[in-house]
Each structure stands twice: as structure tokens, then as C-alpha cells.
Amino acid sequence: MSVPQTPPPPADDGARPDRRALVRTQNRRAIAAAAAELIRAKGADQLRVDEIAEQAGVSRRTVFNHFSSIEEAAYAQLHDDFDSLIEGFRLEVGGRQEDMTAEVTQAFGDFILEAEPLRIVQGILETAVQLGQHQSLDTWGWQAMEHIIGSFAELVSEAYPEADPVRVRILCTVLVESAAIALEACAERPHSLEDLRARVVDALTFLSSSHFSFQHSSNRN
């Protein structure tokens, strides 16, 4: 007589990814990316929600399930772009606090002058220009700067655990805001990656004359 086989235990639901949450995240990213891309191409005032939905491959209702406006969707993409910059930044340093200013400034310059970070910055600038007539841009811009400076400061504090947090914050604020001010000059006219790179080099070189240490190499890809 055959022995009945015991059925396997049910899979642990907690170990399985939440498919609905995954789809929701994918839809949000697709909508945000579509909004920013279309705004760069034709401007926010001429853009319709149906166009964003079509490009993102979702319904009009799904767009509004994630965002209350076209501008909010574009800001979400810009926020993600800033996060990708922070995630790509690496600090390979000795961790001595007396070397922090010079090492972090050099690492920041080396990173932001690379082609891929510059392309991300170029996309952010082009989107922001198209949103320039919307009052919400100022509020978003301030929030975005606070977010990226705070995230940058966390990375530096981890690399230099003995450093004064106030000095870390000042250093990160000066570097990020100096680059932002330099790049803002490119926002109102057509600009290439070389234009962006030259502006950042000028800003960081100026900082190096004010007790910052940054050495620019002309051999960039």
C-alpha cells in the first residue's frame, strides 16, 4: 500500500515580494520619468495628463493615484535624480578629520565632473527651466537643496566620524550650493556637458583660493 505524500508547507507570505507594491513603485517611476521627459520636450503648460499616461504605459487614473499634478510628477523625478547622484558618490578616504576639507572637496569635484553625473545634472536643469514659471519651483528647489545637502553630510560624517557635525554641514553646504550657483548660469540658454563642466571647475577653483583644496585635471572623458 502506498503511503500518502505529505503536501509541502505553504510558502511564507512574508518572504515573497509584495507584487502590488512592486507594480505601484514601477508605475510611479514610469510616470515621473515620462512627466520630466515630456516637460523638457514641450513645456509643462502644453502637456496633458493623457500624454504622460500614454508614455508611461498606464491609465489616466493611475497617474492621479500617484500625483496630484503634472508638476508634482516632474518634481518626483528630479528628486530621484538627486538621490541617484548621492548614491553614486563614493568617499574613499583615510578618515582623518584634519584632511576632511581637502579630501571631500577633491572627491566632490572628481565625481561631479564625470560624464554621467553631468548628464543627470543637465536633465535636472532642462526640466527646471521648463518649470520656471511655476511658483512651486522655488519651494521644491529649497527642499531639494536641503535634502541633497543633508544626504551628502551623512556620507561625510560616516567617513569622518570624529569630525565636528557643524563643520561637516558647512563644508557640504558650501560645495553643493557653489556648484548649484555655477550651474544656474547655464540654465537659461542651450548648454553642453562641457559648458557645465567648465562652470563647476570655475566654482571649485575659486573655492580652492579660499582655503579649499581642489585640483582639476583636464583629462576628462
C-alpha positions in Angstrom: 0.0 0.0 0.0 1.4 3.4 -1.0 2.0 6.0 1.7 0.2 9.2 1.1 2.6 12.1 0.4 2.5 15.0 2.8 1.9 18.2 1.0 4.7 20.8 1.3 4.1 23.6 3.8 2.7 26.8 2.3 5.2 29.4 1.3 6.0 32.1 3.8 4.0 35.1 2.5 6.4 37.4 4.4 9.3 36.1 2.3 7.5 36.8 -1.0 7.8 40.3 -2.5 4.6 42.3 -2.5 3.7 42.3 -6.2 1.2 45.1 -5.8 3.8 47.3 -4.1 6.3 46.5 -6.8 3.9 47.4 -9.6 3.0 50.6 -7.8 6.7 51.6 -7.5 7.3 50.8 -11.1 4.3 52.8 -12.2 5.3 55.8 -10.1 8.8 55.8 -11.6 7.5 55.5 -15.1 5.0 58.3 -14.6 7.6 60.6 -13.0 10.2 59.9 -15.8 7.5 60.5 -18.5 6.5 63.8 -17.0 10.0 65.1 -16.8 10.9 63.9 -20.3 7.8 65.4 -21.9 8.2 68.7 -20.0 11.7 69.0 -21.3 10.4 68.4 -24.8 7.3 70.6 -24.9 6.9 72.5 -21.6 4.6 72.0 -18.7 1.8 74.4 -20.0 1.3 72.4 -23.2 1.4 69.0 -21.6 -1.7 66.9 -21.0 -2.0 64.1 -18.4 -3.2 61.7 -21.2 0.2 62.1 -22.9 2.1 61.2 -19.7 -0.2 58.2 -19.1 0.4 57.0 -22.7 4.2 57.3 -22.5 4.3 55.7 -19.0 2.0 52.8 -20.2 -0.6 53.4 -17.5 -4.1 54.8 -17.3 -5.0 58.4 -16.6 -6.5 57.3 -13.3 -3.2 55.7 -12.3 -1.4 59.0 -12.9 -3.7 60.7 -10.4 -3.4 57.9 -8.0 0.3 58.8 -7.6 0.5 62.5 -8.3 -1.9 65.5 -8.0 -0.4 67.4 -10.9 2.0 67.2 -13.8 4.5 69.4 -11.9 4.4 67.1 -8.9 5.3 64.2 -11.1 8.2 66.1 -12.6 9.5 67.1 -9.2 9.4 63.4 -8.1 11.7 62.6 -11.0 14.1 65.4 -10.1 14.1 64.2 -6.5 15.0 60.7 -7.8 17.7 62.2 -9.9 19.3 63.9 -6.9 19.1 60.6 -5.0 20.9 58.9 -7.8 23.7 61.5 -7.6 24.1 60.8 -3.8 24.0 57.1 -4.3 26.7 57.3 -7.0 29.1 59.4 -4.8 31.9 57.5 -3.1 34.3 58.7 -0.4 37.5 56.6 -0.3 39.5 58.4 2.3 41.6 57.9 5.3 39.0 59.4 7.7 41.4 61.9 9.5 39.3 65.0 10.3 42.2 67.3 9.6 42.2 66.1 5.9 38.4 66.3 5.6 38.1 69.6 3.7 40.7 68.8 1.1 39.7 65.2 0.6 36.0 65.8 0.4 36.4 68.8 -2.0 38.6 66.7 -4.3 36.2 63.8 -4.2 33.2 66.0 -4.9 34.9 67.7 -7.8 36.1 64.4 -9.3 32.6 63.0 -9.1 30.5 65.9 -10.3 32.8 66.4 -13.3 32.3 62.9 -14.6 30.1 62.5 -17.7 27.2 60.6 -16.1 26.6 62.9 -13.1 26.8 65.8 -15.5 24.2 64.3 -17.7 21.9 63.9 -14.7 22.5 67.5 -13.8 21.8 68.6 -17.4 18.4 66.8 -17.3 17.6 68.5 -13.9 18.5 71.9 -15.3 16.5 71.5 -18.5 13.4 70.3 -16.5 13.7 73.1 -14.0 13.9 75.7 -16.8 10.6 74.5 -18.3 9.0 74.7 -14.8 10.4 78.2 -14.2 7.0 79.9 -14.4 5.5 77.8 -11.7 5.7 79.2 -8.2 6.1 75.7 -6.7 9.6 75.5 -8.2 11.0 77.8 -5.5 9.6 75.7 -2.7 10.7 72.5 -4.4 14.2 73.9 -5.1 14.7 74.8 -1.4 13.5 71.4 -0.3 15.7 69.6 -2.8 18.8 71.5 -1.7 18.1 70.7 1.9 17.7 67.1 1.0 20.9 66.7 -1.0 23.0 68.7 1.5 21.7 66.6 4.3 22.3 63.3 2.5 25.8 64.5 1.5 26.6 65.4 5.1 25.5 62.0 6.3 28.0 60.4 3.9 30.8 62.7 5.0 30.0 62.1 8.7 30.2 58.4 8.2 33.7 58.8 6.5 34.9 61.2 9.2 33.2 60.1 12.5 35.3 62.3 14.6 34.6 65.5 12.6 32.5 68.3 14.1 29.0 67.9 12.6 28.7 71.7 12.2 31.9 71.8 10.1 30.6 68.8 8.0 27.4 70.6 7.3 29.2 73.9 6.4 31.5 72.0 4.1 28.7 70.2 2.3 26.6 73.3 2.0 29.4 75.3 0.5 30.2 72.6 -2.1 26.7 71.9 -3.1 25.5 75.5 -3.2 28.6 76.7 -5.1 28.1 74.0 -7.8 24.4 74.9 -8.0 25.1 78.6 -8.4 27.7 78.0 -11.0 25.3 75.6 -13.0 22.4 78.0 -12.7 24.2 80.3 -15.2 23.8 77.6 -17.8 20.0 77.2 -17.2 18.7 80.0 -19.4 20.5 79.0 -22.6 21.5 75.9 -24.5 24.4 74.2 -22.8 26.6 71.2 -23.4 28.3 68.9 -20.9 31.5 70.9 -21.5 29.7 74.1 -20.5 28.5 72.5 -17.3 32.0 71.1 -16.6 33.6 74.5 -17.1 31.2 76.2 -14.7 31.9 73.7 -12.0 35.6 73.9 -12.5 35.5 77.7 -12.2 33.5 77.4 -8.9 35.7 74.8 -7.3 38.9 76.5 -8.4 37.6 79.7 -6.8 36.9 77.8 -3.6 40.5 76.4 -3.7 41.7 80.0 -3.4 39.6 80.3 -0.3 41.5 77.6 1.7 39.7 74.8 -0.2 41.9 72.2 -2.0 40.7 71.2 -5.5 42.9 70.2 -8.4 41.3 70.0 -11.8 42.6 67.5 -14.3 42.0 68.4 -17.9 41.9 64.7 -19.0 38.2 64.0 -18.6 36.1 61.7 -20.7 
